[in-house]
């Protein structure tokens, strides 16, 4: 959808939100899978917390570098919700799981995370293509309108 100022605004559920959005679910699942993975590796609590935080921040920096547009509040919340997924998983859930449960939960969460990310990425690519098509159509209609206006002005000047 285009706004009055000719800016394209996504209206699908995968659009970027100011604070939270569907991508926040992906970030929570990332935090959970990181928590399960790091607990399994026995890196220790402080190292795992630091590594998770640095990884989540690095991912947000990468998104900024590749020009994924997000509100600064959303970037911060992506790190926060990733940590919200990590902390209870690492400290409360992972310690009570058997090895088999741990592996099964990790694989299940990782599959859900990858699936949701792939669906979101596909939706984003579709939205980008729609934006390109709509902008091309908008530009063509604008050019046509300007040409028609010039022609009408020329006709009025002749009369």
Secondary structure by P-SEA (a helix, b strand, c coil): ccccccbbbbccccccccccccaaaaaaaaaaaaaaaaaaacccaaaaaaaaaaaaaaaaaaaaaacccccaaaaaaaaaaaaaacccccccccccccaaaaaaaaaaaaaaaaaaaaaaaaaaaaaaaaaaaaaaaaaaaaaaaaaaaaaaaaaaaac
